[in-house]
Amino acid sequence: MATSHTFRHKDYALVCSAEINDSGRFEPALVVSRQAWPSRPRTIAVARGAHPTAEVAIEAAHAQGIEWVSNYG
């Protein structure tokens, strides 16, 4: 089961999610899309880590998304 939350940062939507792995920990995932045309969604690699809760994994994905927008957006 995956949990997700969408954040807005500058001109971008950051869809941060967490999915439980086989060991019962959570892995973060991040999709960034621009809110103006063209809005090609991009799946961004997030540093993998076994987070204890979905909220912590989503926070890690959110931090990575803000960093990506700052560097490449």
PDB file of N, H, CA, C and O in Angstrom:
ATOM      1  N   MET A   1       0.837  -1.175   0.000  1.00  0.00           N
ATOM      2  CA  MET A   1       0.000   0.000   0.000  1.00  0.00           C
ATOM      3  C   MET A   1       0.885   1.241   0.000  1.00  0.00           C
ATOM      4  O   MET A   1       1.820   1.341   0.795  1.00  0.00           O
ATOM      5  N   ALA A   2       0.598   2.166  -0.870  1.00  0.00           N
ATOM      6  H   ALA A   2      -0.161   2.085  -1.516  1.00  0.00           H
ATOM      7  CA  ALA A   2       1.386   3.392  -0.977  1.00  0.00           C
ATOM      8  C   ALA A   2       0.597   4.573  -0.403  1.00  0.00           C
ATOM      9  O   ALA A   2      -0.621   4.659  -0.557  1.00  0.00           O
ATOM     10  N   THR A   3       1.310   5.465   0.251  1.00  0.00           N
ATOM     11  H   THR A   3       2.300   5.396   0.376  1.00  0.00           H
ATOM     12  CA  THR A   3       0.743   6.691   0.781  1.00  0.00           C
ATOM     13  C   THR A   3       1.386   7.837   0.032  1.00  0.00           C
ATOM     14  O   THR A   3       2.594   7.807  -0.203  1.00  0.00           O
ATOM     15  N   SER A   4       0.614   8.856  -0.355  1.00  0.00           N
ATOM     16  H   SER A   4      -0.367   8.880  -0.164  1.00  0.00           H
ATOM     17  CA  SER A   4       1.213   9.968  -1.095  1.00  0.00           C
ATOM     18  C   SER A   4       0.640  11.296  -0.622  1.00  0.00           C
ATOM     19  O   SER A   4      -0.426  11.370  -0.011  1.00  0.00           O
ATOM     20  N   HIS A   5       1.401  12.338  -0.934  1.00  0.00           N
ATOM     21  H   HIS A   5       2.267  12.278  -1.430  1.00  0.00           H
ATOM     22  CA  HIS A   5       0.991  13.702  -0.626  1.00  0.00           C
ATOM     23  C   HIS A   5       1.567  14.614  -1.709  1.00  0.00           C
ATOM     24  O   HIS A   5       2.719  14.446  -2.111  1.00  0.00           O
ATOM     25  N   THR A   6       0.779  15.571  -2.182  1.00  0.00           N
ATOM     26  H   THR A   6      -0.156  15.708  -1.856  1.00  0.00           H
ATOM     27  CA  THR A   6       1.237  16.505  -3.207  1.00  0.00           C
ATOM     28  C   THR A   6       1.549  17.847  -2.567  1.00  0.00           C
ATOM     29  O   THR A   6       0.730  18.410  -1.841  1.00  0.00           O
ATOM     30  N   PHE A   7       2.751  18.355  -2.850  1.00  0.00           N
ATOM     31  H   PHE A   7       3.416  17.898  -3.440  1.00  0.00           H
ATOM     32  CA  PHE A   7       3.186  19.652  -2.360  1.00  0.00           C
ATOM     33  C   PHE A   7       3.352  20.586  -3.552  1.00  0.00           C
ATOM     34  O   PHE A   7       3.620  20.129  -4.663  1.00  0.00           O
ATOM     35  N   ARG A   8       3.198  21.864  -3.337  1.00  0.00           N
ATOM     36  H   ARG A   8       2.981  22.236  -2.434  1.00  0.00           H
ATOM     37  CA  ARG A   8       3.462  22.874  -4.367  1.00  0.00           C
ATOM     38  C   ARG A   8       4.722  23.624  -3.953  1.00  0.00           C
ATOM     39  O   ARG A   8       4.854  24.049  -2.806  1.00  0.00           O
ATOM     40  N   HIS A   9       5.653  23.784  -4.905  1.00  0.00           N
ATOM     41  H   HIS A   9       5.545  23.438  -5.837  1.00  0.00           H
ATOM     42  CA  HIS A   9       6.877  24.541  -4.660  1.00  0.00           C
ATOM     43  C   HIS A   9       7.216  25.298  -5.937  1.00  0.00           C
ATOM     44  O   HIS A   9       7.486  24.696  -6.977  1.00  0.00           O
ATOM     45  N   LYS A  10       7.198  26.618  -5.847  1.00  0.00           N
ATOM     46  H   LYS A  10       6.979  27.107  -5.003  1.00  0.00           H
ATOM     47  CA  LYS A  10       7.396  27.490  -7.009  1.00  0.00           C
ATOM     48  C   LYS A  10       6.403  27.109  -8.096  1.00  0.00           C
ATOM     49  O   LYS A  10       5.197  27.120  -7.848  1.00  0.00           O
ATOM     50  N   ASP A  11       6.879  26.767  -9.309  1.00  0.00           N
ATOM     51  H   ASP A  11       7.859  26.758  -9.511  1.00  0.00           H
ATOM     52  CA  ASP A  11       6.006  26.400 -10.430  1.00  0.00           C
ATOM     53  C   ASP A  11       5.810  24.894 -10.545  1.00  0.00           C
ATOM     54  O   ASP A  11       5.395  24.418 -11.602  1.00  0.00           O
ATOM     55  N   TYR A  12       6.088  24.139  -9.510  1.00  0.00           N
ATOM     56  H   TYR A  12       6.425  24.525  -8.652  1.00  0.00           H
ATOM     57  CA  TYR A  12       6.106  22.688  -9.604  1.00  0.00           C
ATOM     58  C   TYR A  12       5.173  22.026  -8.601  1.00  0.00           C
ATOM     59  O   TYR A  12       4.926  22.543  -7.511  1.00  0.00           O
ATOM     60  N   ALA A  13       4.666  20.872  -9.001  1.00  0.00           N
ATOM     61  H   ALA A  13       4.867  20.452  -9.886  1.00  0.00           H
ATOM     62  CA  ALA A  13       3.927  19.994  -8.096  1.00  0.00           C
ATOM     63  C   ALA A  13       4.858  18.840  -7.753  1.00  0.00           C
ATOM     64  O   ALA A  13       5.412  18.196  -8.644  1.00  0.00           O
ATOM     65  N   LEU A  14       5.025  18.583  -6.484  1.00  0.00           N
ATOM     66  H   LEU A  14       4.575  19.105  -5.760  1.00  0.00           H
ATOM     67  CA  LEU A  14       5.875  17.495  -6.007  1.00  0.00           C
ATOM     68  C   LEU A  14       4.967  16.417  -5.428  1.00  0.00           C
ATOM     69  O   LEU A  14       4.353  16.614  -4.380  1.00  0.00           O
ATOM     70  N   VAL A  15       4.883  15.287  -6.105  1.00  0.00           N
ATOM     71  H   VAL A  15       5.382  15.127  -6.956  1.00  0.00           H
ATOM     72  CA  VAL A  15       4.076  14.181  -5.605  1.00  0.00           C
ATOM     73  C   VAL A  15       5.021  13.240  -4.878  1.00  0.00           C
ATOM     74  O   VAL A  15       5.794  12.507  -5.496  1.00  0.00           O
ATOM     75  N   CYS A  16       4.945  13.276  -3.561  1.00  0.00           N
ATOM     76  H   CYS A  16       4.318  13.871  -3.059  1.00  0.00           H
ATOM     77  CA  CYS A  16       5.831  12.487  -2.709  1.00  0.00           C
ATOM     78  C   CYS A  16       5.034  11.309  -2.177  1.00  0.00           C
ATOM     79  O   CYS A  16       3.910  11.468  -1.703  1.00  0.00           O
ATOM     80  N   SER A  17       5.625  10.128  -2.260  1.00  0.00           N
ATOM     81  H   SER A  17       6.539   9.998  -2.645  1.00  0.00           H
ATOM     82  CA  SER A  17       4.917   8.950  -1.780  1.00  0.00           C
ATOM     83  C   SER A  17       5.855   8.030  -1.028  1.00  0.00           C
ATOM     84  O   SER A  17       7.078   8.165  -1.087  1.00  0.00           O
ATOM     85  N   ALA A  18       5.252   7.094  -0.322  1.00  0.00           N
ATOM     86  H   ALA A  18       4.259   6.985  -0.274  1.00  0.00           H
ATOM     87  CA  ALA A  18       6.005   6.104   0.431  1.00  0.00           C
ATOM     88  C   ALA A  18       5.326   4.756   0.250  1.00  0.00           C
ATOM     89  O   ALA A  18       4.104   4.639   0.334  1.00  0.00           O
ATOM     90  N   GLU A  19       6.136   3.755   0.004  1.00  0.00           N
ATOM     91  H   GLU A  19       7.130   3.850  -0.064  1.00  0.00           H
ATOM     92  CA  GLU A  19       5.612   2.407  -0.178  1.00  0.00           C
ATOM     93  C   GLU A  19       6.343   1.480   0.781  1.00  0.00           C
ATOM     94  O   GLU A  19       7.557   1.574   0.957  1.00  0.00           O
ATOM     95  N   ILE A  20       5.595   0.598   1.386  1.00  0.00           N
ATOM     96  H   ILE A  20       4.608   0.521   1.243  1.00  0.00           H
ATOM     97  CA  ILE A  20       6.186  -0.321   2.356  1.00  0.00           C
ATOM     98  C   ILE A  20       6.959  -1.414   1.618  1.00  0.00           C
ATOM     99  O   ILE A  20       6.504  -1.924   0.594  1.00  0.00           O
ATOM    100  N   ASN A  21       8.133  -1.767   2.150  1.00  0.00           N
ATOM    101  H   ASN A  21       8.502  -1.353   2.981  1.00  0.00           H
ATOM    102  CA  ASN A  21       8.930  -2.825   1.526  1.00  0.00           C
ATOM    103  C   ASN A  21       8.746  -4.136   2.292  1.00  0.00           C
ATOM    104  O   ASN A  21       7.958  -4.204   3.236  1.00  0.00           O
ATOM    105  N   ASP A  22       9.473  -5.172   1.883  1.00  0.00           N
ATOM    106  H   ASP A  22      10.112  -5.117   1.116  1.00  0.00           H
ATOM    107  CA  ASP A  22       9.310  -6.499   2.482  1.00  0.00           C
ATOM    108  C   ASP A  22       9.690  -6.550   3.959  1.00  0.00           C
ATOM    109  O   ASP A  22       9.198  -7.406   4.694  1.00  0.00           O
ATOM    110  N   SER A  23      10.552  -5.650   4.396  1.00  0.00           N
ATOM    111  H   SER A  23      10.952  -4.954   3.799  1.00  0.00           H
ATOM    112  CA  SER A  23      10.996  -5.674   5.790  1.00  0.00           C
ATOM    113  C   SER A  23      10.103  -4.822   6.704  1.00  0.00           C
ATOM    114  O   SER A  23      10.387  -4.681   7.894  1.00  0.00           O
ATOM    115  N   GLY A  24       9.033  -4.260   6.150  1.00  0.00           N
ATOM    116  H   GLY A  24       8.803  -4.375   5.183  1.00  0.00           H
ATOM    117  CA  GLY A  24       8.120  -3.463   6.956  1.00  0.00           C
ATOM    118  C   GLY A  24       8.519  -2.014   7.099  1.00  0.00           C
ATOM    119  O   GLY A  24       7.899  -1.277   7.867  1.00  0.00           O
ATOM    120  N   ARG A  25       9.547  -1.584   6.372  1.00  0.00           N
ATOM    121  H   ARG A  25      10.050  -2.182   5.748  1.00  0.00           H
ATOM    122  CA  ARG A  25       9.980  -0.187   6.385  1.00  0.00           C
ATOM    123  C   ARG A  25       9.440   0.488   5.138  1.00  0.00           C
ATOM    124  O   ARG A  25       8.891  -0.174   4.258  1.00  0.00           O
ATOM    125  N   PHE A  26       9.596   1.822   5.057  1.00  0.00           N
ATOM    126  H   PHE A  26      10.042   2.360   5.772  1.00  0.00           H
ATOM    127  CA  PHE A  26       9.016   2.590   3.957  1.00  0.00           C
ATOM    128  C   PHE A  26      10.096   3.161   3.050  1.00  0.00           C
ATOM    129  O   PHE A  26      11.118   3.662   3.520  1.00  0.00           O
ATOM    130  N   GLU A  27       9.855   3.080   1.740  1.00  0.00           N
ATOM    131  H   GLU A  27       9.024   2.673   1.358  1.00  0.00           H
ATOM    132  CA  GLU A  27      10.755   3.609   0.718  1.00  0.00           C
ATOM    133  C   GLU A  27      10.096   4.834   0.080  1.00  0.00           C
ATOM    134  O   GLU A  27       8.932   4.769  -0.315  1.00  0.00           O
ATOM    135  N   PRO A  28      10.833   5.965  -0.029  1.00  0.00           N
ATOM    136  CA  PRO A  28      10.257   7.169  -0.634  1.00  0.00           C
ATOM    137  C   PRO A  28      10.291   7.128  -2.161  1.00  0.00           C
ATOM    138  O   PRO A  28      11.125   6.449  -2.759  1.00  0.00           O
ATOM    139  N   ALA A  29       9.367   7.870  -2.781  1.00  0.00           N
ATOM    140  H   ALA A  29       8.689   8.422  -2.295  1.00  0.00           H
ATOM    141  CA  ALA A  29       9.337   8.041  -4.237  1.00  0.00           C
ATOM    142  C   ALA A  29       8.905   9.483  -4.510  1.00  0.00           C
ATOM    143  O   ALA A  29       8.191  10.094  -3.715  1.00  0.00           O
ATOM    144  N   LEU A  30       9.355  10.012  -5.654  1.00  0.00           N
ATOM    145  H   LEU A  30       9.935   9.516  -6.300  1.00  0.00           H
ATOM    146  CA  LEU A  30       9.095  11.408  -5.985  1.00  0.00           C
ATOM    147  C   LEU A  30       8.818  11.566  -7.475  1.00  0.00           C
ATOM    148  O   LEU A  30       9.561  11.056  -8.313  1.00  0.00           O
ATOM    149  N   VAL A  31       7.737  12.279  -7.795  1.00  0.00           N
ATOM    150  H   VAL A  31       7.133  12.693  -7.114  1.00  0.00           H
ATOM    151  CA  VAL A  31       7.417  12.662  -9.173  1.00  0.00           C
ATOM    152  C   VAL A  31       7.245  14.176  -9.172  1.00  0.00           C
ATOM    153  O   VAL A  31       6.458  14.723  -8.400  1.00  0.00           O
ATOM    154  N   VAL A  32       7.998  14.849 -10.054  1.00  0.00           N
ATOM    155  H   VAL A  32       8.637  14.405 -10.682  1.00  0.00           H
ATOM    156  CA  VAL A  32       7.953  16.310 -10.161  1.00  0.00           C
ATOM    157  C   VAL A  32       7.340  16.673 -11.504  1.00  0.00           C
ATOM    158  O   VAL A  32       7.728  16.125 -12.537  1.00  0.00           O
ATOM    159  N   SER A  33       6.384  17.595 -11.492  1.00  0.00           N
ATOM    160  H   SER A  33       6.069  18.039 -10.654  1.00  0.00           H
ATOM    161  CA  SER A  33       5.825  18.077 -12.757  1.00  0.00           C
ATOM    162  C   SER A  33       5.596  19.578 -12.653  1.00  0.00           C
ATOM    163  O   SER A  33       5.179  20.102 -11.621  1.00  0.00           O
ATOM    164  N   ARG A  34       5.881  20.235 -13.745  1.00  0.00           N
ATOM    165  H   ARG A  34       6.220  19.809 -14.584  1.00  0.00           H
ATOM    166  CA  ARG A  34       5.704  21.675 -13.821  1.00  0.00           C
ATOM    167  C   ARG A  34       4.211  21.975 -13.922  1.00  0.00           C
ATOM    168  O   ARG A  34       3.479  21.231 -14.574  1.00  0.00           O
ATOM    169  N   GLN A  35       3.756  23.036 -13.296  1.00  0.00           N
ATOM    170  H   GLN A  35       4.351  23.640 -12.767  1.00  0.00           H
ATOM    171  CA  GLN A  35       2.343  23.365 -13.300  1.00  0.00           C
ATOM    172  C   GLN A  35       1.919  24.148 -14.535  1.00  0.00           C
ATOM    173  O   GLN A  35       0.731  24.419 -14.712  1.00  0.00           O
ATOM    174  N   ALA A  36       2.856  24.512 -15.382  1.00  0.00           N
ATOM    175  H   ALA A  36       3.821  24.292 -15.238  1.00  0.00           H
ATOM    176  CA  ALA A  36       2.551  25.201 -16.636  1.00  0.00           C
ATOM    177  C   ALA A  36       2.973  24.297 -17.796  1.00  0.00           C
ATOM    178  O   ALA A  36       3.732  23.346 -17.609  1.00  0.00           O
ATOM    179  N   TRP A  37       2.472  24.605 -18.994  1.00  0.00           N
ATOM    180  H   TRP A  37       1.855  25.377 -19.146  1.00  0.00           H
ATOM    181  CA  TRP A  37       2.815  23.798 -20.154  1.00  0.00           C
ATOM    182  C   TRP A  37       4.261  24.004 -20.534  1.00  0.00           C
ATOM    183  O   TRP A  37       4.703  25.151 -20.471  1.00  0.00           O
ATOM    184  N   PRO A  38       5.035  23.033 -20.916  1.00  0.00           N
ATOM    185  CA  PRO A  38       4.709  21.612 -20.896  1.00  0.00           C
ATOM    186  C   PRO A  38       4.904  21.038 -19.496  1.00  0.00           C
ATOM    187  O   PRO A  38       5.861  21.390 -18.806  1.00  0.00           O
ATOM    188  N   SER A  39       4.034  20.189 -19.093  1.00  0.00           N
ATOM    189  H   SER A  39       3.257  19.903 -19.654  1.00  0.00           H
ATOM    190  CA  SER A  39       4.080  19.657 -17.729  1.00  0.00           C
ATOM    191  C   SER A  39       4.433  18.171 -17.734  1.00  0.00           C
ATOM    192  O   SER A  39       3.672  17.342 -17.234  1.00  0.00           O
ATOM    193  N   ARG A  40       5.564  17.850 -18.292  1.00  0.00           N
ATOM    194  H   ARG A  40       6.182  18.523 -18.699  1.00  0.00           H
ATOM    195  CA  ARG A  40       6.008  16.455 -18.342  1.00  0.00           C
ATOM    196  C   ARG A  40       6.394  15.985 -16.943  1.00  0.00           C
ATOM    197  O   ARG A  40       7.356  16.497 -16.370  1.00  0.00           O
ATOM    198  N   PRO A  41       5.670  15.028 -16.384  1.00  0.00           N
ATOM    199  CA  PRO A  41       6.048  14.509 -15.072  1.00  0.00           C
ATOM    200  C   PRO A  41       7.388  13.773 -15.155  1.00  0.00           C
ATOM    201  O   PRO A  41       7.644  13.034 -16.106  1.00  0.00           O
ATOM    202  N   ARG A  42       8.219  13.983 -14.165  1.00  0.00           N
ATOM    203  H   ARG A  42       8.010  14.583 -13.393  1.00  0.00           H
ATOM    204  CA  ARG A  42       9.523  13.323 -14.114  1.00  0.00           C
ATOM    205  C   ARG A  42       9.634  12.561 -12.799  1.00  0.00           C
ATOM    206  O   ARG A  42       9.384  13.111 -11.726  1.00  0.00           O
ATOM    207  N   THR A  43      10.007  11.307 -12.894  1.00  0.00           N
ATOM    208  H   THR A  43      10.210  10.860 -13.766  1.00  0.00           H
ATOM    209  CA  THR A  43      10.272  10.525 -11.692  1.00  0.00           C
ATOM    210  C   THR A  43      11.712  10.797 -11.301  1.00  0.00           C
ATOM    211  O   THR A  43      12.632  10.542 -12.077  1.00  0.00           O
ATOM    212  N   ILE A  44      11.903  11.310 -10.109  1.00  0.00           N
ATOM    213  H   ILE A  44      11.155  11.518  -9.478  1.00  0.00           H
ATOM    214  CA  ILE A  44      13.218  11.701  -9.623  1.00  0.00           C
ATOM    215  C   ILE A  44      13.730  10.628  -8.665  1.00  0.00           C
ATOM    216  O   ILE A  44      12.996  10.146  -7.802  1.00  0.00           O
ATOM    217  N   ALA A  45      14.979  10.271  -8.828  1.00  0.00           N
ATOM    218  H   ALA A  45      15.575  10.663  -9.528  1.00  0.00           H
ATOM    219  CA  ALA A  45      15.588   9.283  -7.933  1.00  0.00           C
ATOM    220  C   ALA A  45      15.735   9.886  -6.543  1.00  0.00           C
ATOM    221  O   ALA A  45      16.298  10.968  -6.374  1.00  0.00           O
ATOM    222  N   VAL A  46      15.229   9.180  -5.570  1.00  0.00           N
ATOM    223  H   VAL A  46      14.772   8.301  -5.707  1.00  0.00           H
ATOM    224  CA  VAL A  46      15.334   9.600  -4.175  1.00  0.00           C
ATOM    225  C   VAL A  46      16.276   8.630  -3.490  1.00  0.00           C
ATOM    226  O   VAL A  46      16.232   7.424  -3.736  1.00  0.00           O
ATOM    227  N   ALA A  47      17.122   9.162  -2.633  1.00  0.00           N
ATOM    228  H   ALA A  47      17.158  10.141  -2.433  1.00  0.00           H
ATOM    229  CA  ALA A  47      18.044   8.298  -1.893  1.00  0.00           C
ATOM    230  C   ALA A  47      17.230   7.252  -1.148  1.00  0.00           C
ATOM    231  O   ALA A  47      16.370   7.585  -0.333  1.00  0.00           O
ATOM    232  N   ARG A  48      17.504   5.995  -1.432  1.00  0.00           N
ATOM    233  H   ARG A  48      18.203   5.724  -2.094  1.00  0.00           H
ATOM    234  CA  ARG A  48      16.773   4.902  -0.805  1.00  0.00           C
ATOM    235  C   ARG A  48      17.218   4.742   0.635  1.00  0.00           C
ATOM    236  O   ARG A  48      18.399   4.839   0.968  1.00  0.00           O
ATOM    237  N   GLY A  49      16.259   4.503   1.446  1.00  0.00           N
ATOM    238  H   GLY A  49      15.300   4.425   1.176  1.00  0.00           H
ATOM    239  CA  GLY A  49      16.538   4.271   2.850  1.00  0.00           C
ATOM    240  C   GLY A  49      15.328   3.631   3.470  1.00  0.00           C
ATOM    241  O   GLY A  49      14.203   3.845   3.018  1.00  0.00           O
ATOM    242  N   ALA A  50      15.541   2.872   4.471  1.00  0.00           N
ATOM    243  H   ALA A  50      16.455   2.699   4.839  1.00  0.00           H
ATOM    244  CA  ALA A  50      14.427   2.213   5.147  1.00  0.00           C
ATOM    245  C   ALA A  50      13.949   3.141   6.253  1.00  0.00           C
ATOM    246  O   ALA A  50      14.550   3.206   7.325  1.00  0.00           O
ATOM    247  N   HIS A  51      12.874   3.851   5.989  1.00  0.00           N
ATOM    248  H   HIS A  51      12.385   3.798   5.118  1.00  0.00           H
ATOM    249  CA  HIS A  51      12.331   4.812   6.940  1.00  0.00           C
ATOM    250  C   HIS A  51      11.296   4.125   7.821  1.00  0.00           C
ATOM    251  O   HIS A  51      10.559   3.260   7.349  1.00  0.00           O
ATOM    252  N   PRO A  52      11.232   4.502   9.100  1.00  0.00           N
ATOM    253  CA  PRO A  52      10.333   3.807  10.023  1.00  0.00           C
ATOM    254  C   PRO A  52       8.847   4.067   9.780  1.00  0.00           C
ATOM    255  O   PRO A  52       8.016   3.211  10.083  1.00  0.00           O
ATOM    256  N   THR A  53       8.501   5.243   9.236  1.00  0.00           N
ATOM    257  H   THR A  53       9.177   5.938   8.991  1.00  0.00           H
ATOM    258  CA  THR A  53       7.092   5.554   8.979  1.00  0.00           C
ATOM    259  C   THR A  53       6.939   6.149   7.582  1.00  0.00           C
ATOM    260  O   THR A  53       7.907   6.612   6.979  1.00  0.00           O
ATOM    261  N   ALA A  54       5.717   6.128   7.085  1.00  0.00           N
ATOM    262  H   ALA A  54       4.930   5.753   7.575  1.00  0.00           H
ATOM    263  CA  ALA A  54       5.437   6.707   5.774  1.00  0.00           C
ATOM    264  C   ALA A  54       5.681   8.208   5.796  1.00  0.00           C
ATOM    265  O   ALA A  54       6.160   8.769   4.811  1.00  0.00           O
ATOM    266  N   GLU A  55       5.360   8.863   6.896  1.00  0.00           N
ATOM    267  H   GLU A  55       4.970   8.407   7.697  1.00  0.00           H
ATOM    268  CA  GLU A  55       5.544  10.307   6.999  1.00  0.00           C
ATOM    269  C   GLU A  55       7.006  10.702   6.866  1.00  0.00           C
ATOM    270  O   GLU A  55       7.324  11.693   6.208  1.00  0.00           O
ATOM    271  N   VAL A  56       7.892   9.942   7.481  1.00  0.00           N
ATOM    272  H   VAL A  56       7.634   9.137   8.015  1.00  0.00           H
ATOM    273  CA  VAL A  56       9.331  10.229   7.393  1.00  0.00           C
ATOM    274  C   VAL A  56       9.825  10.022   5.961  1.00  0.00           C
ATOM    275  O   VAL A  56      10.637  10.804   5.467  1.00  0.00           O
ATOM    276  N   ALA A  57       9.341   8.977   5.295  1.00  0.00           N
ATOM    277  H   ALA A  57       8.681   8.341   5.697  1.00  0.00           H
ATOM    278  CA  ALA A  57       9.731   8.730   3.907  1.00  0.00           C
ATOM    279  C   ALA A  57       9.217   9.842   2.991  1.00  0.00           C
ATOM    280  O   ALA A  57       9.926  10.261   2.077  1.00  0.00           O
ATOM    281  N   ILE A  58       7.999  10.322   3.225  1.00  0.00           N
ATOM    282  H   ILE A  58       7.423   9.982   3.968  1.00  0.00           H
ATOM    283  CA  ILE A  58       7.447  11.411   2.424  1.00  0.00           C
ATOM    284  C   ILE A  58       8.227  12.694   2.666  1.00  0.00           C
ATOM    285  O   ILE A  58       8.456  13.455   1.725  1.00  0.00           O
ATOM    286  N   GLU A  59       8.639  12.952   3.894  1.00  0.00           N
ATOM    287  H   GLU A  59       8.454  12.334   4.658  1.00  0.00           H
ATOM    288  CA  GLU A  59       9.471  14.125   4.193  1.00  0.00           C
ATOM    289  C   GLU A  59      10.806  14.050   3.464  1.00  0.00           C
ATOM    290  O   GLU A  59      11.301  15.069   2.981  1.00  0.00           O
ATOM    291  N   ALA A  60      11.397  12.860   3.375  1.00  0.00           N
ATOM    292  H   ALA A  60      10.995  12.033   3.767  1.00  0.00           H
ATOM    293  CA  ALA A  60      12.662  12.688   2.650  1.00  0.00           C
ATOM    294  C   ALA A  60      12.470  12.974   1.161  1.00  0.00           C
ATOM    295  O   ALA A  60      13.310  13.623   0.538  1.00  0.00           O
ATOM    296  N   ALA A  61      11.359  12.487   0.589  1.00  0.00           N
ATOM    297  H   ALA A  61      10.677  11.959   1.095  1.00  0.00           H
ATOM    298  CA  ALA A  61      11.068  12.745  -0.823  1.00  0.00           C
ATOM    299  C   ALA A  61      10.806  14.232  -1.052  1.00  0.00           C
ATOM    300  O   ALA A  61      11.237  14.780  -2.066  1.00  0.00           O
ATOM    301  N   HIS A  62      10.113  14.887  -0.136  1.00  0.00           N
ATOM    302  H   HIS A  62       9.763  14.441   0.688  1.00  0.00           H
ATOM    303  CA  HIS A  62       9.826  16.315  -0.250  1.00  0.00           C
ATOM    304  C   HIS A  62      11.119  17.129  -0.239  1.00  0.00           C
ATOM    305  O   HIS A  62      11.286  18.037  -1.054  1.00  0.00           O
ATOM    306  N   ALA A  63      12.024  16.817   0.667  1.00  0.00           N
ATOM    307  H   ALA A  63      11.889  16.080   1.329  1.00  0.00           H
ATOM    308  CA  ALA A  63      13.315  17.516   0.733  1.00  0.00           C
ATOM    309  C   ALA A  63      14.093  17.331  -0.570  1.00  0.00           C
ATOM    310  O   ALA A  63      14.704  18.275  -1.069  1.00  0.00           O
ATOM    311  N   GLN A  64      14.071  16.121  -1.117  1.00  0.00           N
ATOM    312  H   GLN A  64      13.574  15.353  -0.711  1.00  0.00           H
ATOM    313  CA  GLN A  64      14.761  15.852  -2.386  1.00  0.00           C
ATOM    314  C   GLN A  64      14.104  16.636  -3.515  1.00  0.00           C
ATOM    315  O   GLN A  64      14.800  17.127  -4.404  1.00  0.00           O
ATOM    316  N   GLY A  65      12.779  16.764  -3.500  1.00  0.00           N
ATOM    317  H   GLY A  65      12.213  16.366  -2.778  1.00  0.00           H
ATOM    318  CA  GLY A  65      12.065  17.519  -4.526  1.00  0.00           C
ATOM    319  C   GLY A  65      12.402  18.998  -4.492  1.00  0.00           C
ATOM    320  O   GLY A  65      12.595  19.614  -5.540  1.00  0.00           O
ATOM    321  N   ILE A  66      12.474  19.574  -3.304  1.00  0.00           N
ATOM    322  H   ILE A  66      12.317  19.074  -2.452  1.00  0.00           H
ATOM    323  CA  ILE A  66      12.851  20.985  -3.186  1.00  0.00           C
ATOM    324  C   ILE A  66      14.270  21.196  -3.685  1.00  0.00           C
ATOM    325  O   ILE A  66      14.553  22.186  -4.361  1.00  0.00           O
ATOM    326  N   GLU A  67      15.159  20.276  -3.357  1.00  0.00           N
ATOM    327  H   GLU A  67      14.929  19.472  -2.808  1.00  0.00           H
ATOM    328  CA  GLU A  67      16.543  20.369  -3.843  1.00  0.00           C
ATOM    329  C   GLU A  67      16.586  20.265  -5.366  1.00  0.00           C
ATOM    330  O   GLU A  67      17.334  21.001  -6.010  1.00  0.00           O
ATOM    331  N   TRP A  68      15.793  19.360  -5.956  1.00  0.00           N
ATOM    332  H   TRP A  68      15.185  18.762  -5.434  1.00  0.00           H
ATOM    333  CA  TRP A  68      15.775  19.197  -7.405  1.00  0.00           C
ATOM    334  C   TRP A  68      15.280  20.470  -8.078  1.00  0.00           C
ATOM    335  O   TRP A  68      15.869  20.919  -9.061  1.00  0.00           O
ATOM    336  N   VAL A  69      14.201  21.055  -7.559  1.00  0.00           N
ATOM    337  H   VAL A  69      13.723  20.689  -6.760  1.00  0.00           H
ATOM    338  CA  VAL A  69      13.669  22.296  -8.151  1.00  0.00           C
ATOM    339  C   VAL A  69      14.691  23.417  -8.042  1.00  0.00           C
ATOM    340  O   VAL A  69      14.845  24.199  -8.980  1.00  0.00           O
ATOM    341  N   SER A  70      15.386  23.510  -6.929  1.00  0.00           N
ATOM    342  H   SER A  70      15.261  22.874  -6.167  1.00  0.00           H
ATOM    343  CA  SER A  70      16.406  24.546  -6.744  1.00  0.00           C
ATOM    344  C   SER A  70      17.558  24.383  -7.732  1.00  0.00           C
ATOM    345  O   SER A  70      18.085  25.374  -8.239  1.00  0.00           O
ATOM    346  N   ASN A  71      17.946  23.158  -8.004  1.00  0.00           N
ATOM    347  H   ASN A  71      17.518  22.354  -7.592  1.00  0.00           H
ATOM    348  CA  ASN A  71      19.084  22.904  -8.883  1.00  0.00           C
ATOM    349  C   ASN A  71      18.734  22.846 -10.369  1.00  0.00           C
ATOM    350  O   ASN A  71      19.517  23.307 -11.200  1.00  0.00           O
ATOM    351  N   TYR A  72      17.582  22.294 -10.716  1.00  0.00           N
ATOM    352  H   TYR A  72      16.945  21.920 -10.042  1.00  0.00           H
ATOM    353  CA  TYR A  72      17.265  22.020 -12.115  1.00  0.00           C
ATOM    354  C   TYR A  72      15.981  22.685 -12.612  1.00  0.00           C
ATOM    355  O   TYR A  72      15.744  22.728 -13.819  1.00  0.00           O
ATOM    356  N   GLY A  73      15.164  23.196 -11.721  1.00  0.00           N
ATOM    357  H   GLY A  73      15.357  23.162 -10.740  1.00  0.00           H
ATOM    358  CA  GLY A  73      13.857  23.731 -12.115  1.00  0.00           C
ATOM    359  C   GLY A  73      13.914  25.106 -12.697  1.00  0.00           C
ATOM    360  O   GLY A  73      12.880  25.664 -13.066  1.00  0.00           O
TER     361      GLY A  73
END
